[in-house]
Amino acid sequence: MVSCSGSSRTGRHWGLYLARPAAARGAFDLTALAPTYEQIVAIERGLDAEQAAWTDYFTTRRCQVLMVRYEDLDADHRGEIARVLDFLGADPSHAARVPRPPLERQTDHVNEHWRRLIDQEGRRFSPR
């Protein structure tokens, strides 16, 4: 959720490590723009509602779907591609030739700073 909020604020939802910003571009200090606990909870609720709507859509239409989780794709890119190919009826061995995408993680020191602030704020809202 922290990465989602950060990318919404910067407009940068993904990055390619092959496409670095030009040296003339200044860096922004986003540590002071930390989302509040309430904003993070609202984002989580919105994402949960979207996921539930998609699940309902596919369930009511009895669609055969394959769930691919970002974490699994990130951890085992070729394995997940092989799983997708197999699901589609294609030869999963072709996944061995698929290069790793040149994406870079969005988590950085700003996200870690925000997470600490949100965790502190969340403890204030948690029932004891």
N, C-alpha and C positions, 0 to 999 in steps of 0.2 A: 504494500500500500504506500509505503514511503517513496519508493521509486516511481509509482504511478503519479503521486502528487508532485514530485520533483519534475517529472517529464512534462506534466501539464503546465507547470509554471515556466519552464524553459522552452517548451515547444520541441524538445529533443526526446523523442520516444524510443529511439534506437540509434546505434552508432556503428560505423564501420571503422575498424582499426586502420584500414587503408586510406581513409579520408579524414586526415587530421585537419583541424582548423588552421587557417593561414596565420603566420606569426604576427601579423598586424592586428589580429583580432584580440581584444582584451578579454581577460577572464572575469567572471562574475563571482562575487562572494554571496552565495545563497544561504549561508548558515543562519542569517537573521530572518529568513522567510519560512521558517519551519511551520508546517501545518499544525493546527491544533488537534488535540485528541478527538474532539467532536467532528472535525473535518475528515480525519482518517476513518472514524467509525461510519460517517455518511458515505464515504467512498466505498468502504467494504460492503455496506448494505446495498449500495447501487450495483456493485459487481456481483454480489450474491443473487440479487433479483434478476439481473441479466442472465446469469448462469441458470437459474431456475426456469426462466422463460424459455431458454434454448432447450433445456432438458425436457420440459413439458412439450414443446413443439415437436421434437423428434419422437418422444414417447407416444403422443397422441396420434401421430402419423405412422407409427410403427416402422420408422426408418432404422435401417441397420447403420450404425455409426461407429466410428473408431475414435476414442478419446486419446488425444495426444497432449500430455502435460508439458509445459515449458521446461520444468525441472528435469523431466526425463529426457527431453530432446537435448537439453544443454549437457546433461551428464553422459549420454550415450547417443550422439547424433546419428551415427551410421546404423546403430541398432534400431533406433526409432524409425529411421527412413526405411530400413528393411521391413519393419513391422507394417508400415504404411503400404509399401509395395505389395507385401503378402496379402494384406486386406483388400487391395485393389485387384488381386489376381495376377499380379506381375511377379517376375522373378526377384525375390529379395536379395539375391547375390549381387544384383546391380548396385546395391547400396555401398558396396566396398569401393566403388569408383567415385562416389560422391564426395567432393572436397568439403572440408569443414567451412562453414560460412564465416566470412571475416567480420563477425559481430563482436562487439565488446560489451561487457557488463556495464549496466548503468549505475550500479552501486559504487559510491565513492565516499570520501570523508564527510561530505555534506549529508548524505543519507545516514551515515553512522551517527553524526551529531543530532540529526532530527530524530532518529530512533531513540537515542538516549533521552531526549526531551519528552518525546511522546510516551515512553515507558514510565518516566517519572510522573507525568500528568495522568497516565492511566491508573497508576497506583492510587492516586487521589480519588478517582472515581470508582474504584473497585470496592465491592462490599467486603466488610471485614468479618 
